[in-house]
């Protein structure tokens, strides 16, 4: 179920020769940072989380405070419509209550709070989030299809939650049902969680690619973000990076319907190539390239302006002065490494396979960096 992330994690621990790789300025900071691309703003979002107003453990103000600490740009409190385990202690007939409180708490800050709710049914259809809705109460209808129809009437964006959840699919394999096919055919389902909490689903990614569903990554946090994702030890919550034309709810909604997203999970980026490639390119800048004296060994410095630690597999044909041809570009830092070009040449290209950037099951993003000798 977590095949993609585990493979990338294992690769991170392959022994590298540090002889010709130097890192400058690397520090771990909590705020989540990814650069804008050449066309879009990169909006850090978490559109699946809970408070005591359904089955979460915290008041909505904690969700706001956590998002501010993580530099998340947009959140949605998606309380279960049908599942209310705290109702004896916290009765609330208005299913918009958690959102209204969070929106009020966020008002003094630069944090967008999007109205949402979780449609909570047995399989099929299982659980789904509806965000950018107007009134969560109107989604409380007996017929499951009717809940999706109402969300659509309200202009909502809906996505299938944790399709690999073992409580609803015992083998943990995400599969389309006839109900989901009908939702997709009727354009009532727009996205799917490839990443949810501590899991990632290769099968969900395949469904997203085959049916043009927006790739989503969410925390689905119920307790504390810091505990669940070990923030103090360098961890991070899963998020959806939305490539939007502006930093506004309207632009985020447009980007979600257009499918311009990348999920970030345990230092692994997952997205369609047309979204992932510009993001990685925006993250990496070649800061210097110079030959060492009269030799044919060139030192290249690349700055990584993102929180992802990129693991690059050299497929360019030029040899690196490291044992396995792997380069680790630390987050928010400049890494210098040596390449043997055979002779001094004024310009060339390095091609890499980005091992922790996934564009399809079993397929890593390939990246070309032009090198101009200075």
Buried (B, 14 or more C-beta within 10 A) or exposed (E): BBEBBEBBBEBBEEEBEEEBBEBEEBEEEBEBBBBBBEEBBBBBBBBBBBBBBBBBEBBBBBBBBBBBBBBBBBBBBBBBBBBBEBEEEEEBEEBBBBBBBBBEBBEEEEBBBBBBBBBBBEBBBBBBBBBBBBEBBBBBBEEBBEBBBBBBEBEBBBBBBBBBBEEBBEEBBBBBBEBBEBBBEEEBBBBBBBBBBBBBBBBBBBBBBEBEBBBBBBBBBBEEBBEBBEBEEEBBBBBBBBBBBEBBBEBBBBBBBBBBBBBBBBBBBBBBBEBBBBBBBBBBBBBBBEBEEEEEBBBBBBBBBBBBBBBBBBBBEBBBBBEEBBBBBBBBBBBBBBBBBEEEEEEBEBBBBBBBBBBBBEEBBBBEBEBEBE
